Amino acid sequence: MSKLPAFFKDKEARQEWADFIMEELNQEALKRVYAGADTAALKEARDIISKSFKKLAQLYTPKKERKTTEDAV
């Protein structure tokens, strides 16, 4: 059973986890910049992680029910 819905509902934990991951990527990017190394992969990783959190929101945000013509009667 997936624990993703529970993780998504815990906004504080979700934000803390996202902040942690991004901070780790930032620290690694800084190390690579000072070492003169390529940082393109880290930017790509940030983009993928951001997209993943957006997808979680799409998957687990409750959808508003549409009223049908039968409901309106």
SEFI-827561 format. One line per field, with one value per atom (N, C-alpha, C, O, CB): residue number from 0; residue in one letter; z, y, x. Coordinates in steps of 0.001 Angstrom, whole numbers. Atoms other than C-alpha are relative to their C-alpha. Glycine has a CB too. Layout:
SEFI-827561
i = c(NUM, ...)
aa = c(A, ...)
Z = c(Z, ...)
Y = c(Y, ...)
X = c(X, ...)
This chain:
SEFI-827561
i = c(0, 0, 0, 0, 0, 1, 1, 1, 1, 1, 2, 2, 2, 2, 2, 3, 3, 3, 3, 3, 4, 4, 4, 4, 4, 5, 5, 5, 5, 5, 6, 6, 6, 6, 6, 7, 7, 7, 7, 7, 8, 8, 8, 8, 8, 9, 9, 9, 9, 9, 10, 10, 10, 10, 10, 11, 11, 11, 11, 11, 12, 12, 12, 12, 12, 13, 13, 13, 13, 13, 14, 14, 14, 14, 14, 15, 15, 15, 15, 15, 16, 16, 16, 16, 16, 17, 17, 17, 17, 17, 18, 18, 18, 18, 18, 19, 19, 19, 19, 19, 20, 20, 20, 20, 20, 21, 21, 21, 21, 21, 22, 22, 22, 22, 22, 23, 23, 23, 23, 23, 24, 24, 24, 24, 24, 25, 25, 25, 25, 25, 26, 26, 26, 26, 26, 27, 27, 27, 27, 27, 28, 28, 28, 28, 28, 29, 29, 29, 29, 29, 30, 30, 30, 30, 30, 31, 31, 31, 31, 31, 32, 32, 32, 32, 32, 33, 33, 33, 33, 33, 34, 34, 34, 34, 34, 35, 35, 35, 35, 35, 36, 36, 36, 36, 36, 37, 37, 37, 37, 37, 38, 38, 38, 38, 38, 39, 39, 39, 39, 39, 40, 40, 40, 40, 40, 41, 41, 41, 41, 41, 42, 42, 42, 42, 42, 43, 43, 43, 43, 43, 44, 44, 44, 44, 44, 45, 45, 45, 45, 45, 46, 46, 46, 46, 46, 47, 47, 47, 47, 47, 48, 48, 48, 48, 48, 49, 49, 49, 49, 49, 50, 50, 50, 50, 50, 51, 51, 51, 51, 51, 52, 52, 52, 52, 52, 53, 53, 53, 53, 53, 54, 54, 54, 54, 54, 55, 55, 55, 55, 55, 56, 56, 56, 56, 56, 57, 57, 57, 57, 57, 58, 58, 58, 58, 58, 59, 59, 59, 59, 59, 60, 60, 60, 60, 60, 61, 61, 61, 61, 61, 62, 62, 62, 62, 62, 63, 63, 63, 63, 63, 64, 64, 64, 64, 64, 65, 65, 65, 65, 65, 66, 66, 66, 66, 66, 67, 67, 67, 67, 67, 68, 68, 68, 68, 68, 69, 69, 69, 69, 69, 70, 70, 70, 70, 70, 71, 71, 71, 71, 71, 72, 72, 72, 72, 72)
aa = c(M, M, M, M, M, S, S, S, S, S, K, K, K, K, K, L, L, L, L, L, P, P, P, P, P, A, A, A, A, A, F, F, F, F, F, F, F, F, F, F, K, K, K, K, K, D, D, D, D, D, K, K, K, K, K, E, E, E, E, E, A, A, A, A, A, R, R, R, R, R, Q, Q, Q, Q, Q, E, E, E, E, E, W, W, W, W, W, A, A, A, A, A, D, D, D, D, D, F, F, F, F, F, I, I, I, I, I, M, M, M, M, M, E, E, E, E, E, E, E, E, E, E, L, L, L, L, L, N, N, N, N, N, Q, Q, Q, Q, Q, E, E, E, E, E, A, A, A, A, A, L, L, L, L, L, K, K, K, K, K, R, R, R, R, R, V, V, V, V, V, Y, Y, Y, Y, Y, A, A, A, A, A, G, G, G, G, G, A, A, A, A, A, D, D, D, D, D, T, T, T, T, T, A, A, A, A, A, A, A, A, A, A, L, L, L, L, L, K, K, K, K, K, E, E, E, E, E, A, A, A, A, A, R, R, R, R, R, D, D, D, D, D, I, I, I, I, I, I, I, I, I, I, S, S, S, S, S, K, K, K, K, K, S, S, S, S, S, F, F, F, F, F, K, K, K, K, K, K, K, K, K, K, L, L, L, L, L, A, A, A, A, A, Q, Q, Q, Q, Q, L, L, L, L, L, Y, Y, Y, Y, Y, T, T, T, T, T, P, P, P, P, P, K, K, K, K, K, K, K, K, K, K, E, E, E, E, E, R, R, R, R, R, K, K, K, K, K, T, T, T, T, T, T, T, T, T, T, E, E, E, E, E, D, D, D, D, D, A, A, A, A, A, V, V, V, V, V)
Z = c(0, 0, 0, 754, 1225, 132, -953, 1192, 1697, -1281, -1088, 1757, -546, 217, 960, 610, -726, 350, 593, -1485, -373, 35, 1403, 1616, -70, -1365, 3748, 16, 697, 966, 98, 2912, -590, -99, -862, 630, 644, 962, 978, -1257, -935, 3329, 1113, 1661, 608, -1051, 5826, -623, -994, 696, 692, 4407, 617, -98, 2, -686, 7029, -326, -645, 1519, 305, 6474, -1474, -1819, 352, 1433, 2715, -311, -1099, -789, 235, 2784, 589, -15, 598, -638, 5187, -860, -1011, 1399, 857, 2918, -1276, -1687, -352, 1216, -197, 285, -494, -579, -373, 1565, 231, -187, 1260, -273, 2727, -1302, -1470, 863, 1273, -746, -780, -1290, -845, 758, -2374, 642, -67, -112, -689, 267, -274, -481, 1517, 319, -328, -1427, -1676, 177, 1385, -4064, -101, -836, -911, 4, -3433, 530, -34, 839, -568, -1260, -977, -1135, 1327, 977, -3857, -1194, -1718, -470, 1119, -6599, 355, -467, -376, -432, -4611, 7, -432, 1388, 7, -4109, -1426, -1701, 675, 1390, -7829, -704, -1514, -764, 603, -8826, 407, -442, 420, -477, -6656, -515, -638, 1516, 543, -8009, -1519, -2133, 378, 1447, -11578, -743, -1924, -463, 602, -12233, -624, -363, 1057, 670, -14338, 1010, 1835, -1147, -915, -12475, -727, -107, 768, 796, -15290, 542, 552, -1456, -508, -13794, 1259, 1493, 296, -1224, -10507, -328, 333, 914, 420, -12267, -501, -192, -1097, 505, -14044, 1165, 1149, -972, -1171, -10715, 734, 1142, 954, -653, -9159, -763, -167, 105, 825, -12070, 142, 255, -1471, -118, -11817, 1374, 1472, -230, -1347, -8056, 109, 669, 1055, -23, -8448, -744, -272, -616, 774, -11126, 765, 690, -1367, -777, -8856, 1088, 1303, 624, -1036, -6041, -612, -7, 818, 685, -8512, -404, -317, -1248, 395, -9754, 1214, 1110, -673, -1227, -6158, 254, 593, 1215, -215, -5854, -975, -592, -144, 993, -9073, 348, 193, -1403, -290, -7967, 1262, 1309, 137, -1309, -4380, 503, 1635, 990, -391, -4288, -334, -1469, -721, 273, -3909, -1119, -1154, 1277, 1123, -7035, 446, 1171, -1235, -296, -6740, -854, -2044, -256, 750, -7710, -889, -484, 954, 936, -10757, 192, 377, -1472, -74, -10537, -1375, -2382, 516, 1265, -13200, -107, 838, -96, 179, -14622, 930, 1325, -1470, -920, -12424, 1389, 2096, 41, -1323, -9302, 83, 1154, 309, 30, -10354, 96, 470, -1263, 10, -10587, 1362, 1526, -826)
Y = c(-1191, 0, 1242, 1320, 5, -1213, 3396, 929, 1101, 722, -974, 5881, 1429, 2394, -222, -1324, 8755, 887, 2077, -142, -873, 10000, 598, 1779, -777, -504, 10287, 1025, 2046, -1161, -948, 11986, 1320, 2391, -585, -1216, 14450, 805, 2034, -342, -699, 15297, 711, 1703, -978, -619, 16130, 1130, 943, -1058, -1125, 19555, 399, 723, 1184, -401, 20332, -960, -520, 56, 996, 17083, 73, -36, -1425, -90, 17428, 1197, 1086, 99, -1200, 20964, -157, 261, 1235, 225, 19980, -914, -670, -610, 940, 17089, 706, 542, -1225, -728, 19299, 990, 1100, 738, -955, 21954, -709, -219, 777, 767, 19339, -433, -261, -1230, 472, 17881, 1162, 1052, -693, -1141, 21281, 589, 1012, 1074, -501, 22401, -900, -406, 99, 928, 19279, 222, 220, -1458, -280, 19971, 1325, 1427, 31, -1296, 23600, -126, 452, 1017, 184, 22540, -736, -373, -770, 744, 20044, 893, 828, -1262, -909, 22672, 973, 1237, 771, -935, 25106, -654, -58, 540, 735, 22491, -173, 16, -1377, 232, 21725, 1288, 1286, -656, -1283, 25393, 381, 754, 1105, -355, 26038, -956, -578, 18, 973, 22883, 119, -562, -1423, -164, 24026, -1151, -1364, 161, 1162, 20964, 396, 1474, -1106, -205, 20681, -112, -1025, -1023, 9, 21480, -230, -156, 1311, 151, 20825, -1109, -967, -291, 1119, 17509, 400, -90, -1213, -431, 19220, 872, 781, 767, -797, 21726, -915, -713, 1014, 955, 18855, -742, -966, -1005, 693, 17045, 888, 422, -427, -944, 20153, 79, 62, 1407, -88, 20406, -1257, -1169, 214, 1264, 16736, -107, -548, -1198, 51, 16971, 952, 589, 355, -959, 20079, -547, -431, 1338, 593, 18347, -1156, -1355, -494, 1126, 15313, 480, -123, -807, -532, 17408, 576, 478, 1074, -498, 19074, -1160, -1066, 835, 1173, 15643, -602, -1049, -1059, 470, 14560, 810, 253, 103, -859, 17538, -343, -376, 1472, 360, 16582, -1330, -1491, -75, 1334, 12974, -48, -773, -971, 178, 13515, 1183, 1149, -312, -1082, 16828, -444, -826, 1351, 429, 16006, 834, 2058, 110, -672, 16837, 475, -221, -949, -516, 19021, -755, -988, 1537, 723, 17171, 968, 2071, -731, -815, 18503, -300, -1451, -269, 197, 19036, -392, 227, 1276, 423, 17201, 643, 1270, -1564, -564, 18251, -687, -85, -140, 726, 15583, 598, 656, -1490, -617, 17248, 1345, 1733, 185, -1322, 20616, -60, 934, 724, 129, 19317, -149, -270, -1152)
X = c(847, 0, 883, 1853, -958, -791, 1347, -188, -1297, -363, 40, 2205, 25, 54, 1180, -50, 2268, -1198, -999, 91, 1114, -1275, 174, -101, -1312, -218, -430, 1127, 1034, 325, -1112, 2877, -489, -131, 1147, 501, 1074, -866, -787, -793, 886, -1489, 765, 284, -984, -812, 1265, 823, 1982, 933, -624, 2088, 1332, 2280, -931, -1228, 4721, 1144, 2248, -229, -1037, 6647, 393, 1570, -492, -272, 6328, 892, 1831, -1312, -810, 7741, 1395, 2383, -685, -1291, 10502, 882, 2080, -196, -730, 11519, 467, 1615, -889, -367, 11477, 1127, 2074, -1224, -1048, 13551, 1332, 2381, -408, -1214, 16054, 678, 1885, -327, -554, 16511, 614, 1729, -1093, -500, 16904, 1259, 2173, -1084, -1196, 19413, 1203, 2311, -253, -1088, 21496, 503, 1709, -467, -394, 21468, 758, 1740, -1239, -682, 22451, 1426, 2356, -782, -1339, 25383, 915, 2080, -82, -792, 26569, 342, 1454, -761, -250, 26215, 1118, 1996, -1285, -1032, 28338, 1382, 2366, -329, -1269, 31046, 512, 1697, -166, -398, 31043, 414, 1340, -1135, -356, 31127, 1418, 2228, -1002, -1337, 34185, 1078, 2244, 16, -953, 35823, 122, 944, -425, -29, 35160, -643, -368, 1404, 658, 32998, -1343, -1876, -208, 1283, 29854, -1140, -1152, -190, 1144, 26621, -1327, -2387, -59, 1223, 24115, -900, -2123, 353, 803, 23004, -766, -1871, 898, 680, 22131, -1209, -2243, 971, 1153, 19899, -1105, -2279, 400, 984, 18190, -664, -1875, 666, 548, 17758, -997, -2061, 1129, 929, 16169, -1312, -2389, 631, 1203, 13749, -866, -2088, 381, 731, 12789, -667, -1812, 950, 564, 12253, -1189, -2223, 1072, 1111, 10090, -1214, -2345, 434, 1097, 8019, -651, -1864, 515, 533, 7646, -950, -2002, 1142, 878, 6181, -1277, -2344, 728, 1206, 3791, -900, -2125, 382, 786, 2722, -708, -1850, 904, 654, 2040, -1264, -2308, 960, 1160, -287, -1121, -2290, 392, 1019, -2076, -661, -1872, 622, 523, -2462, -861, -1855, 1140, 632, -3576, -803, -1286, 1031, 895, -5436, -1415, -1701, 366, 1385, -9119, -620, -488, -863, 659, -11058, -1379, -2091, -115, 1331, -14127, -1002, -788, -88, 1029, -17250, -758, -1123, -973, 768, -18999, -1479, -1875, 436, 1441, -22714, -505, -161, -721, 600, -24628, -1373, -1852, -99, 1343, -27961, -999, -1998, -458, 876, -29569, 83, -923, 365, -178, -28113, -718, -1185, 1497, 590, -29510, -1522, -2144, 414, 1457, -33094, -551, -1765, -425)
